[in-house]
Amino acid sequence: MLSGNASAASEPGGKTDEREKVEVLYETTLNLIRLLVEQGVIKQEVADEMIKKAEEKAAASRQAQNGVPYGPPAPSSASATDSSKKGEVRVTYVPEHIKREIRDQLRGEIVSQAKEERWGDVNAVPEWTSRFKLQGDMRLRERADLYGSNNAPAANFRALGQQIDNTTDDSLHREQIRMRLGINANITRGVDLGLRLTTGNINDPVLTSQILGPPPISIGSPVSTLQTLGTFNSKFGLVLDQAYLQLTPWDWLTVSGGRFPNPFFIGTVGNVYTSILKRGTTIPTAGVQHTDLIWDADLNFEGVAINLHPWQNENRTIKPFFNAGIFPLQKINQSETVKAKDKWFYGTQAGLEWSPADTDTKVRIAAAWYDFRNIAGVRNPNFGDTLFNQTATLFRQKGNSLFNIDNDGDPTTNLWALAADYRLANLTMVADYSRFKPIHVIGTVDYVRNVGYDQNAILARTGQNIKPQINAYQFRLTVGYPIISEAHQWQVFGFYRYSERDSMLDAFTDSNYLMGGTNHKGYTLHGLYGIAHNTWLGLRYNSYSQISGLPLAVDSVNLDLNARF
């Protein structure tokens, strides 16, 4: 138990009164501390430490003043008797400024603890719950696909290894939904955990929509989260779309590991220097612009990535940034009968943000290098061999040059693999003009070239002399609110894209344009309109045709209702 006792010596007038006041003050203070201990508000050790610090400060103050005697006031007979009691705390004379310091310190510590533990808050919840953030969104889509009258039959494409199931029969009504549910947990300062569930297919890196009805042949993609309706009321499946740890030891450095959003700058999606979302966020904001020339917006990466963005919170004209990562694509268990090698992807990107003074303009430009290792197929050397079967990729869409690596003499069991290597040089630029705030005018240019394409190496690998088609570009113009979060906010944009056959890996491109993949050209028009808080409508029109090879053209219209929380 804590107790306190002090008495005033027989001293004249003011000093005796002052010591009496000190005794009353400290009796009250010590009784308050004792009550806090008894109620379990603070521990005995904390109380002892507070008193010890107060005595040390008082002693130091007296010594500094050189005129104030050190030691307790003369005890009365009663106090002398009490002083022998176990647990007594003797309070010595303390100058007024020390009393104020002790009083302020005690008040600050108690108030701080009260706020932290929410004393008196009947609706208080455990502190750890405040470190979790739940987010989600839902999209309902009505889709119509209109096929060109001169399209080649789908069977002709499949005979060449292209995964196309329909090229002639219009699909006027296809109902689709997409649901994403994300959780972000702040483990401690600078450490976050992200999880996200979504509709889609476990084998599809980009498909996040659930199709209602019989799935098309192309389902099983990493680039979509749509679920198509019409499965005779069968239950939908959910997949773990993201699972990662994110370390932010400093404001200018982020390290991500696991399965996480695209860590590279692709316009202004997410963080302005990368498409990784801001800390504590798992669902993208409506209307945020991006370029999807190389990467589908729904694509997540598996591996490790770092993002450096110094001075991002400072008012500087030029701010550099750097992004890099290593990503396993396909692990191979090698043996005497399996000679394929692991497929990997390495990426680096450097760029800067330039904000010229008094121009209401921001320009972001980045150069990137994406290197896919062991991605090309290897033909089995001997009849009946399967040594290099796993050089065929686990997933592809359509467009890339292919060759048959099977060597069993059976034309019905072709195993198609990529004919080319893919080492991509990419340049991305975004200019944001905000003179008419809240309306923005945003222009985006994206260009990529497959500098790893080697025509002679392909001839040796496949026996085919395939002429290079290795360039792709996209021009986009956006006008309106940069983010749609309230009613009557709007945004319109359009873009033209041209993607040659082997300009990039077709597996990870957007699945909306000419059935996904590469080898297409055309345009998109898109409008968004907010109808309520975090609720908006979207209308998109796509018109694309194939650049080379068999004739193929598809127009599509999408009407979307979206909501997020």
N, C-alpha and C positions, 0 to 999 in steps of 0.2 A: 504494500500500500504506500502511496505517496502522501507525505504530510509536510507541513511547513510551519515554522514557528520563529518569531522574531520579536524582540521587545526593544523599546526605546530606552536608551540610557537617560539619566537625569541631565538633560542638557537644556539650555535656555530656549525659550520661545519657538522661533521658526524652524530650527533644526529638529527639535523634538516633534513638532507637527509633521514635518516632512518625513521623518522616519516612521511615524504612525501611519501615514498614507502609504509608504512603501510596504509596511507590514500587511495592510489591508489588501493592497494590489496583489502582492505575491501570494497571500493566502488564497485569494480568489483565483489567481492564475493556476496555482498548484491544485486546487480543488477541481478546476476545470479539466486539467490534464488527467487527474485521477479518475474523473467521471468518464472521460474519453477512453481510458484504459478499461474500466469496468464494463463499458458498453461494447467493447470490442472494436471501437472505431480505429484506435491505434494500438500498437503493441507496447508492452512494458519497455522493451529495448529502445523503441523510438522515443518514448517519454524520457527515459534516462538520458538519452543522447541529447535531447533538446535542452534539458536542465544543465547538463555538463557544458554544452556550448555557451549557454547564457552565463554561467559562472566564469568560464574562461574569458569571455568578452569583458565581463565586469572587472576581473583582475587586471587584464591588459589595459583597460581604460584608466584604472587607478594608478598603475605604474607610470603611464604616460603623463598623467597630470602632476605627479610628484608632490602633491599636497594632500591628497585624499588618503586617509589611513586605510590600510588593508586589514581586513579581519571582520568578524561579526560584531554587532552591537552587544553591549553588556547584557547578559541574559538575566531575566527575573528568576525567582526561585522556582516558579511553575515551569518556565521554559527550560531551566536547568534540569529539572526532573524529567521533562519530556525528551530532552536531548539524548537521553540514554536509551530511548525506545528504538527498537529495530525498524529500519526503513525510514528514519527521519531525514528530511532534507533541510539543512540550515540555509537560510537566505541572508546573505550579507548586504550591506548598504551598496546600492548601485546608483550611479548618477542618472539624471533624468534622460539624457540622450541615449544611454544604454537601454533604459526601460522602453523607450520608444522603438528601438531596434528589435528588442526581444518581442514586444507586442506585435509589431508589424510582421516579423518572421513567423510567429505562431499563427497569426491570422492568415497569412499567405499559404502556409502549409495545410491548414485545416480547410480553407476554401478550395485549394487545388484538389485535395483528396475528395472533398464533397462533390465537386464537379465531375471528377473521374468516375466515382462510384455512384453518382446520381442519388445522393441522400434526399429523401423526401419526395422522390418522383415515383408516384404510384404506378405509372405506365412504363417504368424503366425496363429495358430488356438487357440481357447480358452484353457486355462490351464487345465480345468477339463477333456478334451478329453484325455490327456496323462495318466490319471488314469484308463483308460479302456484298456483291452487287449482282442482281439478277436482271437480265435483259432478254428481249426476244422480238421476233417479228413474224408476220404472216403475209403471204401474197396469194391471192386468188387470180387465176389467169384464164381467159378465153382466147384460144389460139386458132388461127386458120392458116393453112399452107396451100399455096396455089402453084402448081407445077407447070413449067413451060410445055407448049404443044410439041416442040421439036426435041424433047429430051430422049436420050437413049434409054432402052429398057434397063431396069435395075440389075437383071441377070448379067448384062454385059459388063457392068462395073464390078460385080462380085467375081467374075471370071478373071479380073485383073487384080484381085485382092482387096478392092475397096469395099468398105463395110457400108453398103447402101441397100435398104430394103424396099424403097418405093421411089419412083421418079415420075410417075404418070397420073396417079389417082389423087385428086385433090382431097385434102383433109380439112373440111370446113368447120368442124367443131371438135376441138380437143380441149377438155377442161383439165387444168393443172393447179396444184397448190404447192406452196413452199412454206415450211415452218422451220425456224431456227430458234433455239433456246440456249442462251449462254450464261455462264456463271464465272465471275471473276472474284478471286479471293486474295486479299492483301495479307500475305503471311506475316511480313514484318516490313520495316522501312526498306524500300528498294527491292523487295521480292514479291512477285505476283504469280498466281497460278490461274490459268485460263482453261475453261472447258466449254465445248459447244456441241449440242446435239442438233441434228438436222434430218429432214426427209432426204431420200435419195437412195443410192445403191452402194453397198460396201466395196464393190470392185470399181467404182467410178470416181476418179479423182476430181471431176468437175461437175457432175450432174447432181444438183440439189433440189430438183423439182420432182414431184411425184406425179406420174401420169395416171390418169384415171382410165382404166381399160387395159387391154393387152399392151405390154410394153413394146416399143419399137426395137429393132435389132440392135440399135446403137446404145441401148441402155447398158450401164456398166462403165460409166465415164467418171473421171476425177474432176470434171469441170461443170457439173450441174447439180442443183439440189431440188429439182422439180419432181413432184409425184403426180403422175397422170391418173385422173379419176376414171372409173369404169372397170373395177376389178371384181365385180359381182359382190360388192360390199365386204371384200376381204380387208383385213386390218393392214394399216400402213406400217412400214418399217422405219426405225430410227437408227442413225449411225452416229458414231463419235467423230465429228468433223474436225474438232480441234482439241488438243490436250498438250499444254506446254507450260514451262516455267519461264518467267521473264525476270531478269536481273537488271536493275537500274542503279548501280552504285553511285553514279553521278548523273546530273540532269542531261549531260551531253552523250551518254553512253548507254546503250541497251543491248543486252545479250539474251537471245531467245533460243530455247532448246525444246525439241519435241515435234509436235505437228501444229504449226502456227500460220498466221496470215502471211501473204507474200511480203518478204522483207525488202523488196526493191521499190524504188520510186517509179510510179507508173501514172503520174499526173498529180491529182490532189486528193486521192482517196485516203482516208485515215490521216495519219500524221503527214504533214506537207512534204516531209523529206523521205517518206517511205510509205508503203501501203499498210504497214502494221498499224493497228488502231491505237488510239491514245490509251494510256494506262487506265485500267478499270473498265475498258470498253470491249465488248465482244461482238456487237452488232453494228454494221456500218450505218451512218446517218443517211437519210433519204436525200437524193439529189447530188451528193458529192461526186464530182467528176473524176474520171479516170480514163486512161487509154487501155484498150483490151486487144491491142494488135498481137502481142506475143502471148500474154497470160490472160486466161479467163478470170473474171472478177471473183468467181467462187472458188478458185483454186487455192489450196493450202499446201504449204511446203513441209517436208519432213527432214529434220536435220538440225543444224546449228547455224545461227546467223548473228552478226554483230551490226549495229547501226551507230555511227558516230555523227553527231550533229552539233558541233560546238557553237556557242553564242546564239542559240536559237531563241533565247528569251531576251536578247539584247537588241538595242536599236542600232543596227549596223546596216550599211549599204549592201555589203556582200557577206553572205554566210555560206561557208562550204559544208558539204556533207559527204559521207562515205558509207557504203553498204557492202557487205560480203557474206557469203555463206557456203557451206558444204552440205550436199543433200544426196543421200543414197536413193537410187531409183529402183534397183532390182538386185537383191542379194542372191548369189548363186552358191550352192554347196558343191564345190568341185570334187570330182572323183575320177576314177579310171574311165568311167563312161560319160562323164560330164566335163567338157573342156571350156565351156563358156565362162566369161569373166564378169565380175560384178559391174553393174551399170551405175555410174555416178554422175552428178551434175555439180559443177563449180560455178559460182557467179561473183563478180565484183562490179561495183558501180561507184563512180565519183561524180559529184556535181556541185552546183552552187545556186543560191538564191540571190538575185540582184533586185534591189529596190531603189531605183533612181529617185532622188529627192524631188518633191513637188510635182510628181507625175501621176499619182494614183495608180501606179502600175507595179506589178511584181512579176518577175520573170524567173522561172526555174528551168535549169537545163542540166542534163545528166548524160554521161557516156557509160555504157555497160559492156561487159564481156561475159557471155554465157557459154560454158564449155561442157558438152556432153561427152562422157568417156564410155568407150565400149558399147556405143549405141547401135552401130551398124551390124548387120547380120553376117554370119559366116556359113557358107554352104558346107554341108556334110561331105567329106571327101570321098567316102567309099559307099558303095551300094548297100542300103540298109542301115547305115550308121545313124546314130542319134546324138553324136558327141556334141554338136553345136546347136541342137534344137532350142536351147534356152537363150541363144543370141537374138531370137525373135522377142520383141518387146511385149510386156504384159498387157499394154493398152495402147491403142491408136484410134484416131478418128478416120480421116480420109485426106488424100492429097499427096502425101510424100511418095517418092519413088520407091517401089518395092521389087523384091525378087524372091523366087522360091528356093528355100534352102533345103527342102526335103530331097532325098536321093533314094527313093524306094521304087521308082518307076511307075507309080500309080498316079495318074493325073487328077484323081478325085481327092487326094489327101495332101494338097499343097500346104506348105507351111511358109507363110509370107513374113519377110523381115525387111528392115530398112536397108536401102541400097547405099545411102550417103552417110557421111559423118556430118555432125552439126556443131559448129563453133560460130556463135553469133556475135556480131558487132552491132550495137544498138545505140541510137541517139534519140533522146526524148526532150521536148521543149514545151513548156506551158507558159502562156502570158495571160495575166489576170488584170483587167482594166476595171477599176471600181469608182470612176468619177461620178457615176449615177447611182450611188448607193441608195437603197439596198440592192439595186440591180447591178449585176456584173456582166461583163463581156469577156469570155474566156476562149482563147484559141490554143489548140494543141496540135503539135506535129510529132509524129513518131515514125522512125525509119529503122529497118533492120536488114542486114545482109549476112548470109551464111558464108563466111570466108573459109570455112572448113571443107567446102565442096571441092572434090578433086576428081575431075572427069576420068583421068587415067586410072586412078585407084578403083573407081566404080566399074570401069571396063574390066579390070583384072578380077574384081570380086564377083561380078554378075555375068560377064560376057555381053553386056549391053552397053552401047555407046549413047548414054543419056545426056542430052544437051543441058547445060545449067540453066535453071530458073530459080534464082537465089535471092531476089529482092522483094521487099514488102514495105508499104508505107500506109499511113492513115492521117487524114486532115480532119480536124473536128472544130466546130464553132458552137459555143454555148452562150445563150442570153437568158438572164433571169436571176432568181434568187439562187445563191450557191448551195443552200440547204433548204429543203422543204420540211418545215416542222409545224406550221400553223395554217389555218384556213386562208384561202385566197392567195397564198404564195404560189408562184409558178416558175416553170423553167422549160425552155425549148432548146433542142440541140439537133444538129445533123452532122454526119461525117461521111466521107468517101474513103474506102479502103481498097487496097490492091495487094494481094498476097499470092506470090508465085509458089509453084509446087514445092520446092525444097528451101524456101526462104527461112523456115523455122520448123521445129518439131510440131507435127500436127496434133499430138496427143493433148497438149495443154492450152490450145487456143479456144476462143469463145465458141460455144456450140450453137449459137443463134444464127450464124451466117452460112448459108448454103450447106446445112447439115453439119457444120463444124469443120475443123481442120484448115487446110490451105487450098491453093489453086482456085481462087475466086476473086471477083471484083464486083463492086456495087456500092450502094449507099444505104444509109439508115436515117430516118426522121423520127424524132421522139419528143413527146411532150409530157410534162408532169404538172398536176394541179392539186393543191392542198384543199381538202374538204372539211377537215377538222384537225384538232391537235394531233400531230403524229399520224395522220391518216390522209392518204392521197391516192389519186387516180393516175394511171399512166397509159398512154397510147403510143404504140411503136409500129412503124412500117419498115420492113426490110425488103430490098430488091437486089438479088445477087445472081451471077452466072459464072460458069466455069471458064477459066482463062485458056487452058489447053486440054487436049484429049477429047473424050466423048462429050457431046453437047449436054449441058445440064443447066437449068435455070429454075429458081424458086423465089416466089414472093411470099411474104408472110405478114400477118397482122396480129398484134398482141394487145389485148385490153386487160389492164391489171387494176386490182384494188389491193392497196397495201396498208398495213398498220404496224406500228412498232411501239415498244414500251421499254 
